[in-house]
Each structure stands twice: as structure tokens, then as C-alpha cells.
Amino acid sequence: MATLTYVKFQDFIEALGLGEHNLNTGVLKVYLSNATPNVATNADKADLAEITAQNGYPSGGTDIQNVWAEAAGTGTLTGTDVVFTATAGGFGPFRYAVVYNDTHTTDGLVCYWDYGSSISAAENETVTVDFGASILTIA
């Protein structure tokens, strides 16, 4: 699998500063998209189309069970890796795994990972969105 590239949405930083996101108690979800993100203008989930819910891929994506922690002045957002398993017919294509705040009034976008090219999942294949050690860190 290709190395994923992490990118944050510019509006997320503004909304975070304005107190619109609670990274500990807000429900963050990840969804799949094949639409090209625009970090300067995409602010809400409605701005970036999701792939069609079908064959093992749920509408709205999946809760990442996020946790916010602070230690010595550094905040870290972690999440549980999400696995989508394709059923008969598969799903896709998609290129981006997008995190958004489902409890934000307009489902504010947080960040995304770019797979580098569009891919699809065939029947019984899994797609794992691996957040690594953290989704983001603020120091």
C-alpha cells in the first residue's frame, strides 16, 4: 500500500480557535471520497462528496473513537483505526480518507489522507484507515 499523505483543512484551524470543536467529546468520523479536496475552501462535510454507501461501506463513514490528551503542553488527538470490509460488488473508487466532526453544527472537516490515486475494494477486501500514533499534535 502506498504511503498516505496527511493534510489538514484550513477552516479546521480557525474553527478550533473559535471553540467550535471539542476533540475529546465530539464524535469524529472518517469517510471515503473520490472528490478532490480544496483545503482553502472546503469547510464542511457537504463541501466534499462522499462515495456512495454500498456493499460494506456505510453512509457517513465510521466513528474513530477519538481521544484528546495533553501532556507537558502538547496536545495529541488519537483515534482507533477503521476497517471497511467490502461485500458482494465491492465499493469505490475513492482516493481520500476524510475526518470530520459529526457533532459540529455543520459537520466541520478536520483533515484527510491522500492514497495517491483512486482505488476500489473488491468483495471480501478490507480497507484500513490507519491513524498511526496520532491524528494530529499541537505543541
N, CA, C and O of each residue as an XYZ file, in Angstrom:
556
protein
N       0.859     -1.182      0.000
C       0.000      0.000      0.000
C       0.895      1.232      0.000
O       1.950      1.254      0.635
N       0.466      2.226     -0.704
C       1.211      3.479     -0.813
C       1.248      4.228      0.517
O       0.367      4.063      1.361
N       2.269      5.042      0.687
C       2.350      5.904      1.856
C       1.292      6.989      1.738
O       1.182      7.650      0.705
N       0.515      7.170      2.801
C      -0.545      8.170      2.794
C       0.017      9.537      3.150
O       0.944      9.661      3.951
N      -0.563     10.552      2.540
C      -0.178     11.925      2.822
C      -1.270     12.581      3.653
O      -2.429     12.596      3.240
N      -0.919     13.132      4.828
C      -1.849     13.810      5.730
C      -1.944     15.288      5.363
O      -0.930     15.943      5.121
N      -3.183     15.812      5.323
C      -3.411     17.231      5.030
C      -4.546     17.731      5.913
O      -5.573     17.063      6.034
N      -4.375     18.908      6.536
C      -5.456     19.490      7.356
C      -6.198     20.543      6.546
O      -5.629     21.178      5.657
N      -7.481     20.719      6.867
C      -8.274     21.770      6.236
C      -8.021     23.080      6.969
O      -7.963     23.097      8.199
N      -7.869     24.181      6.229
C      -7.580     25.473      6.834
C      -8.693     25.930      7.772
O      -8.412     26.496      8.828
N      -9.943     25.694      7.403
C     -11.062     26.134      8.233
C     -11.073     25.428      9.586
O     -11.560     25.986     10.569
N     -10.539     24.203      9.646
C     -10.480     23.484     10.919
C      -9.682     24.280     11.950
O     -10.083     24.366     13.110
N      -8.566     24.856     11.539
C      -7.732     25.622     12.465
C      -8.492     26.842     12.977
O      -8.455     27.144     14.170
N      -9.182     27.546     12.074
C      -9.982     28.692     12.505
C     -11.089     28.256     13.457
O     -11.273     28.859     14.514
N     -11.825     27.212     13.085
C     -12.936     26.732     13.922
C     -12.439     26.227     15.275
O     -13.126     26.391     16.283
N     -11.267     25.621     15.311
C     -10.686     25.159     16.568
C     -10.391     26.354     17.474
O     -10.691     26.324     18.668
N      -9.812     27.384     16.913
C      -9.510     28.600     17.673
C     -10.750     29.307     18.182
O     -10.701     29.986     19.208
N     -11.861     29.157     17.479
C     -13.124     29.777     17.881
C     -13.941     28.887     18.820
O     -15.066     29.231     19.183
N     -13.377     27.749     19.209
C     -14.040     26.863     20.163
C     -15.164     26.040     19.567
O     -16.054     25.598     20.294
N     -15.144     25.823     18.255
C     -16.207     25.071     17.606
C     -15.996     23.558     17.636
O     -16.913     22.803     17.315
N     -14.816     23.114     18.011
C     -14.521     21.677     18.065
C     -14.086     21.294     19.476
O     -13.263     21.977     20.087
N     -14.640     20.203     19.986
C     -14.139     19.593     21.210
C     -13.574     18.248     20.780
O     -14.323     17.308     20.514
N     -12.258     18.162     20.715
C     -11.611     16.977     20.166
C     -11.666     15.779     21.103
O     -11.289     14.675     20.711
N     -12.127     15.977     22.326
C     -12.245     14.870     23.261
C     -13.665     14.305     23.292
O     -13.845     13.088     23.279
N     -14.672     15.179     23.331
C     -16.045     14.683     23.458
C     -16.816     14.704     22.147
O     -17.854     14.051     22.043
N     -16.340     15.432     21.143
C     -17.002     15.433     19.843
C     -16.825     14.087     19.161
O     -15.809     13.420     19.353
N     -17.811     13.686     18.364
C     -17.728     12.424     17.624
C     -17.069     12.704     16.276
O     -17.654     13.347     15.404
N     -15.854     12.213     16.123
C     -15.147     12.347     14.853
C     -15.335     11.062     14.057
O     -15.247      9.959     14.595
N     -15.594     11.229     12.770
C     -15.787     10.087     11.881
C     -14.857     10.206     10.690
O     -14.367     11.290     10.375
N     -14.617      9.078     10.030
C     -13.851      9.060      8.794
C     -14.746      8.520      7.691
O     -15.440      7.519      7.870
N     -14.720      9.200      6.543
C     -15.452      8.727      5.368
C     -14.518      8.718      4.174
O     -13.436      9.303      4.211
N     -14.947      8.048      3.115
C     -14.140      7.935      1.906
C     -14.699      8.833      0.818
O     -15.914      8.979      0.684
N     -13.802      9.436      0.035
C     -14.201     10.360     -1.026
C     -13.306     10.162     -2.244
O     -12.141      9.782     -2.124
N     -13.868     10.424     -3.405
C     -13.065     10.438     -4.623
C     -13.025     11.840     -5.231
O     -12.452     12.050     -6.300
N     -13.648     12.800     -4.526
C     -13.639     14.204     -4.963
C     -12.350     14.861     -4.459
O     -11.911     14.595     -3.340
N     -11.759     15.699     -5.268
C     -10.506     16.350     -4.899
C     -10.756     17.434     -3.848
O     -11.499     18.380     -4.107
N     -10.144     17.309     -2.663
C     -10.333     18.314     -1.613
C      -9.670     19.641     -1.967
O      -8.668     19.684     -2.680
N     -10.250     20.718     -1.455
C      -9.645     22.042     -1.553
C      -9.478     22.528     -0.114
O     -10.454     22.910      0.531
N      -8.249     22.515      0.388
C      -8.012     22.833      1.794
C      -8.364     24.273      2.140
O      -8.644     24.583      3.299
N      -8.352     25.151      1.151
C      -8.651     26.566      1.404
C     -10.151     26.851      1.459
O     -10.575     27.768      2.162
N     -10.961     26.079      0.728
C     -12.390     26.400      0.661
C     -13.311     25.346      1.249
O     -14.433     25.676      1.630
N     -12.884     24.087      1.341
C     -13.734     23.058      1.945
C     -13.716     23.232      3.453
O     -12.653     23.220      4.075
N     -14.903     23.395      4.042
C     -15.003     23.597      5.485
C     -15.912     22.570      6.152
O     -15.698     22.212      7.310
N     -16.919     22.098      5.432
C     -17.932     21.213      5.992
C     -18.064     19.951      5.141
O     -17.709     19.948      3.962
N     -18.573     18.891      5.741
C     -18.717     17.617      5.028
C     -19.464     17.793      3.714
O     -19.130     17.138      2.727
N     -20.458     18.655      3.679
C     -21.236     18.875      2.461
C     -20.386     19.450      1.320
O     -20.795     19.391      0.160
N     -19.219     20.000      1.633
C     -18.338     20.581      0.616
C     -17.511     19.540     -0.130
O     -16.945     19.837     -1.182
N     -17.436     18.321      0.405
C     -16.568     17.293     -0.170
C     -17.345     15.978     -0.246
O     -17.566     15.315      0.767
N     -17.751     15.617     -1.450
C     -18.637     14.465     -1.662
C     -18.053     13.160     -1.129
O     -16.864     12.875     -1.272
N     -18.922     12.395     -0.520
C     -18.604     11.059     -0.020
C     -18.942     10.045     -1.114
O     -19.825     10.290     -1.936
N     -18.238      8.902     -1.128
C     -18.617      7.861     -2.076
C     -19.986      7.311     -1.664
O     -20.427      7.497     -0.530
N     -20.634      6.647     -2.583
C     -21.960      6.078     -2.335
C     -21.883      4.966     -1.301
O     -21.000      4.111     -1.353
N     -22.823      4.992     -0.360
C     -22.916      3.916      0.629
C     -23.362      2.652     -0.088
O     -24.436      2.617     -0.689
N     -22.542      1.622     -0.022
C     -22.873      0.368     -0.699
C     -21.902     -0.728     -0.316
O     -20.744     -0.458      0.002
N     -22.366     -1.947     -0.347
C     -21.531     -3.150     -0.297
C     -20.442     -3.119      0.775
O     -19.277     -3.401      0.495
N     -20.830     -2.773      2.006
C     -19.889     -2.764      3.118
C     -19.373     -1.394      3.502
O     -18.689     -1.253      4.515
N     -19.689     -0.381      2.710
C     -19.298      0.984      3.060
C     -20.534      1.742      3.538
O     -21.488      1.901      2.776
N     -20.535      2.223      4.816
C     -21.726      2.884      5.379
C     -21.785      4.385      5.081
O     -20.754      5.055      5.032
N     -22.975      4.893      4.887
C     -23.179      6.329      4.699
C     -22.683      7.086      5.930
O     -22.984      6.707      7.062
N     -21.932      8.143      5.706
C     -21.426      8.951      6.811
C     -20.115      8.471      7.385
O     -19.532      9.136      8.242
N     -19.639      7.320      6.924
C     -18.383      6.800      7.446
C     -18.538      6.129      8.795
O     -19.616      5.645      9.138
N     -17.452      6.102      9.560
C     -17.407      5.364     10.829
C     -16.736      6.194     11.915
O     -15.763      6.904     11.663
N     -17.273      6.093     13.127
C     -16.727      6.758     14.318
C     -15.306      6.258     14.568
O     -15.054      5.054     14.539
N     -14.385      7.178     14.812
C     -12.988      6.781     15.038
C     -12.638      6.632     16.524
O     -11.490      6.346     16.863
N     -13.627      6.826     17.412
C     -13.392      6.680     18.854
C     -12.212      7.546     19.312
O     -11.284      7.064     19.963
N     -12.270      8.825     18.957
C     -11.176      9.754     19.217
C     -10.979     10.056     20.701
O     -11.914     10.022     21.501
N      -9.730     10.350     21.032
C      -9.341     10.749     22.388
C      -8.363     11.906     22.272
O      -7.432     11.859     21.468
N      -8.572     12.943     23.073
C      -7.669     14.086     23.149
C      -6.936     14.002     24.469
O      -7.563     13.814     25.511
N      -5.622     14.138     24.448
C      -4.831     14.099     25.677
C      -3.776     15.196     25.620
O      -3.289     15.550     24.546
N      -3.434     15.725     26.779
C      -2.405     16.760     26.885
C      -1.373     16.327     27.900
O      -1.711     15.824     28.971
N      -0.109     16.526     27.557
C       0.983     16.235     28.480
C       2.085     17.263     28.235
O       2.553     17.429     27.109
N       2.489     17.944     29.292
C       3.583     18.923     29.230
C       3.378     19.965     28.135
O       4.335     20.383     27.484
N       2.124     20.385     27.931
C       1.838     21.438     26.973
C       1.671     20.989     25.533
O       1.529     21.821     24.637
N       1.686     19.691     25.301
C       1.488     19.157     23.954
C       0.197     18.358     23.919
O       0.017     17.415     24.688
N      -0.708     18.747     23.011
C      -1.975     18.032     22.858
C      -1.885     17.055     21.708
O      -1.298     17.355     20.669
N      -2.478     15.868     21.900
C      -2.438     14.822     20.882
C      -3.825     14.241     20.688
O      -4.498     13.874     21.651
N      -4.247     14.161     19.436
C      -5.513     13.545     19.071
C      -5.222     12.169     18.490
O      -4.494     12.039     17.506
N      -5.796     11.147     19.108
C      -5.642      9.785     18.608
C      -7.011      9.243     18.229
O      -8.042      9.780     18.635
N      -7.006      8.191     17.461
C      -8.236      7.540     17.060
C      -7.988      6.067     16.794
O      -6.859      5.648     16.537
N      -9.050      5.294     16.860
C      -8.970      3.867     16.579
C      -9.015      3.665     15.065
O      -9.877      4.216     14.380
N      -8.087      2.879     14.559
C      -8.077      2.598     13.125
C      -9.432      2.058     12.697
O     -10.080      1.329     13.449
N      -9.857      2.410     11.503
C     -11.156      1.997     10.971
C     -10.931      1.016      9.829
O     -10.087      1.236      8.961
N     -11.703     -0.076      9.843
C     -11.626     -1.078      8.784
C     -12.977     -1.159      8.087
O     -14.002     -1.412      8.719
N     -12.964     -0.943      6.783
C     -14.155     -1.129      5.947
C     -13.959     -2.444      5.191
O     -12.923     -2.637      4.556
N     -14.935     -3.345      5.250
C     -14.850     -4.627      4.559
C     -15.884     -4.670      3.444
O     -17.083     -4.541      3.691
N     -15.415     -4.853      2.222
C     -16.307     -4.878      1.067
C     -17.093     -6.181      1.016
O     -16.555     -7.262      1.258
N     -18.367     -6.056      0.699
C     -19.208     -7.232      0.470
C     -19.394     -7.396     -1.038
O     -18.713     -6.735     -1.822
N     -20.307     -8.269     -1.445
C     -20.531     -8.562     -2.862
C     -20.658     -7.281     -3.681
O     -21.475     -6.417     -3.365
N     -19.866     -7.162     -4.714
C     -19.894     -5.985     -5.576
C     -18.838     -4.953     -5.232
O     -18.471     -4.138     -6.078
N     -18.339     -4.976     -3.990
C     -17.298     -4.048     -3.576
C     -17.772     -2.605     -3.518
O     -18.953     -2.319     -3.715
N     -16.828     -1.690     -3.244
C     -17.140     -0.262     -3.213
C     -15.966      0.553     -3.733
O     -14.840      0.067     -3.836
N     -16.262      1.795     -4.054
C     -15.262      2.695     -4.592
C     -15.680      3.125     -5.983
O     -16.782      2.811     -6.432
N     -14.808      3.839     -6.661
C     -13.452      4.189     -6.257
C     -13.419      5.342     -5.258
O     -14.363      6.124     -5.145
N     -12.304      5.419     -4.539
C     -12.041      6.515     -3.614
C     -10.545      6.772     -3.608
O      -9.748      5.905     -3.967
N     -10.183      7.963     -3.200
C      -8.767      8.325     -3.095
C      -8.436      8.895     -1.724
O      -7.286      8.841     -1.289
N      -9.443      9.444     -1.039
C      -9.200     10.179      0.202
C      -9.968      9.578      1.368
O     -11.117      9.163      1.217
N      -9.329      9.534      2.529
C      -9.979      9.196      3.797
C     -10.080     10.509      4.566
O      -9.063     11.110      4.913
N     -11.309     10.953      4.832
C     -11.564     12.293      5.350
C     -12.131     12.217      6.767
O     -13.086     11.480      7.014
N     -11.552     12.973      7.696
C     -12.056     13.048      9.071
C     -12.893     14.312      9.211
O     -12.494     15.396      8.786
N     -14.071     14.143      9.823
C     -14.936     15.285     10.098
C     -15.537     15.155     11.487
O     -15.567     14.069     12.065
N     -16.015     16.271     12.012
C     -16.619     16.303     13.344
C     -18.135     16.183     13.185
O     -18.801     17.140     12.790
N     -18.670     15.014     13.490
C     -20.090     14.737     13.312
C     -20.962     15.492     14.318
O     -22.170     15.607     14.109
N     -20.380     16.009     15.403
C     -21.158     16.777     16.384
C     -21.059     18.283     16.151
O     -21.750     19.054     16.816
N     -20.221     18.708     15.229
C     -20.119     20.115     14.845
C     -21.399     20.490     14.103
O     -21.956     19.661     13.383
N     -21.868     21.708     14.265
C     -23.155     22.113     13.682
C     -23.227     21.912     12.176
O     -24.311     21.672     11.644
N     -22.104     22.004     11.478
C     -22.107     21.809     10.027
C     -21.188     20.658      9.607
O     -20.726     20.616      8.467
N     -20.923     19.719     10.534
C     -20.028     18.587     10.244
C     -18.688     19.082      9.711
O     -18.273     18.732      8.606
N     -18.017     19.909     10.524
C     -16.759     20.525     10.121
C     -15.675     19.525      9.755
O     -15.440     18.550     10.469
N     -15.019     19.781      8.630
C     -13.914     18.939      8.181
C     -12.677     19.205      9.040
O     -12.419     20.337      9.448
N     -11.921     18.144      9.306
C     -10.703     18.244     10.109
C      -9.465     18.068      9.230
O      -8.626     18.965      9.136
N      -9.360     16.900      8.587
C      -8.169     16.575      7.808
C      -8.496     15.428      6.858
O      -9.591     14.867      6.887
N      -7.519     15.092      6.013
C      -7.682     13.916      5.160
C      -6.332     13.294      4.864
O      -5.282     13.906      5.056
N      -6.392     12.064      4.393
C      -5.217     11.348      3.917
C      -5.436     11.033      2.455
O      -6.525     10.623      2.053
N      -4.396     11.228      1.660
C      -4.442     11.005      0.226
C      -3.737      9.681     -0.082
O      -2.569      9.498      0.259
N      -4.463      8.757     -0.735
C      -3.881      7.476     -1.122
C      -3.019      7.585     -2.383
O      -2.367      6.616     -2.772
N      -3.011      8.764     -3.024
C      -2.155      8.973     -4.186
C      -2.830      8.700     -5.514
O      -2.474      9.312     -6.521
N      -3.795      7.798     -5.539
C      -4.581      7.523     -6.740
C      -5.873      6.839     -6.286
O      -5.962      6.334     -5.167
N      -6.856      6.833     -7.161
C      -8.143      6.220     -6.826
C      -8.015      4.702     -6.766
O      -7.355      4.083     -7.601
N      -8.663      4.115     -5.757
C      -8.660      2.663     -5.578
C     -10.085      2.210     -5.268
O     -10.931      3.010     -4.870
N     -10.332      0.935     -5.454
C     -11.623      0.328     -5.126
C     -11.359     -0.914     -4.293
O     -10.273     -1.491     -4.345
N     -12.357     -1.317     -3.529
C     -12.268     -2.534     -2.733
C     -13.196     -3.577     -3.347
O     -14.393     -3.331     -3.492
N     -12.657     -4.732     -3.706
C     -13.443     -5.823     -4.267
C     -14.039     -6.648     -3.124
O     -13.639     -6.501     -1.969
N     -14.981     -7.502     -3.450
C     -15.635     -8.350     -2.455
C     -14.611     -9.024     -1.536
O     -13.627     -9.604     -1.996
N     -14.865     -8.935     -0.228
C     -14.040     -9.515      0.844
C     -12.721     -8.793      1.080
O     -11.972     -9.186      1.973
N     -12.415     -7.771      0.329
C     -11.218     -6.976      0.593
C     -11.519     -5.991      1.717
O     -12.659     -5.562      1.896
N     -10.480     -5.640      2.472
C     -10.624     -4.646      3.532
C      -9.808     -3.409      3.190
O      -8.767     -3.475      2.535
N     -10.319     -2.289      3.657
C      -9.600     -1.022      3.563
C      -9.432     -0.542      4.988
O     -10.419     -0.314      5.687
N      -8.192     -0.388      5.429
C      -7.916      0.064      6.785
C      -7.412      1.499      6.744
O      -6.426      1.808      6.074
N      -8.102      2.367      7.470
C      -7.625      3.745      7.640
C      -6.819      3.722      8.935
O      -7.380      3.685     10.030
N      -5.504      3.744      8.793
C      -4.574      3.615      9.914
C      -4.101      5.012     10.316
O      -3.426      5.698      9.548
N      -4.469      5.423     11.538
C      -4.130      6.759     12.007
C      -2.728      6.853     12.586
O      -2.287      7.943     12.950
N      -2.031      5.756     12.679
C      -0.688      5.782     13.242
C      -0.726      6.144     14.711
O      -1.728      5.912     15.386
N       0.359      6.712     15.210
C       0.457      7.064     16.631
C      -0.486      8.182     17.010
O      -0.945      8.238     18.151
N      -0.792      9.088     16.066
C      -1.726     10.173     16.357
C      -2.284     10.720     15.051
O      -1.687     10.576     13.984
N      -3.453     11.356     15.169
C      -4.061     12.028     14.023
C      -3.428     13.398     13.856
O      -3.079     13.807     12.749
N      -3.284     14.104     14.980
C      -2.604     15.391     14.953
C      -2.063     15.730     16.326
O      -2.540     15.228     17.344
N      -1.066     16.584     16.335
C      -0.436     17.037     17.566
C      -0.333     18.562     17.539
O       0.026     19.151     16.520
N      -0.650     19.190     18.668
C      -0.496     20.629     18.802
C       0.470     20.869     19.945
O       0.211     20.483     21.085
N       1.585     21.507     19.631
C       2.603     21.742     20.659
C       2.744     23.230     20.917
O       3.553     23.638     21.751
